[in-house]
Amino acid sequence: MFEKCMNFYQELGGELKPFEKFKGEVEVGYRIEYEKKVSEADVVLFGLVSGDLNPVHFDDEYAAKTKFGGRVIHGMLTTSLVSAAVARMPGTVVLLENHFRYTAPVRIGENVKVEGVVVEREKNRYRVEVKCLVGDRVVAEGWVKVLIW
């Protein structure tokens, strides 16, 4: 089923990156990066999976009348890329907690880059400060706590 869905997603224009683990030893100062172009397929599938069918994400006419002046992608879709980034850290990674602040809208077709740095370690639990950027513009920022074994 996974392969079937993966092929369908790519046929719809979704960008699928191979899952590759980052190298190195995770300590305070360890850095992560992940980048993805957000497609129409991402927005539609995220909306269907999450149940968030807010017209600001799907209806051009409705969205044009908002302060955004057009459709925007889900904020949670943007920060879901943080999950993709931390999952690539060495070891088995489990997301325990997160906090995000959304600072600017993201449009379909834009490239979102996640940057993170480990700022705290307590045994095998790590706090990672993260930013999501479109170009030089910060669109979301916050932190995640992960468990790694």
Secondary structure by P-SEA (a helix, b strand, c coil): caaaaaaaaaaabbbbbccccccccccccbbbbbbbbbcaaaaaaaaaaacccccccccaaaaaacccccccccccccaaaaaaaaaacccccccccbbbbbcccccccbbbbbbbbbccccccbbbbbbbbbcccccccccbbbbbcc
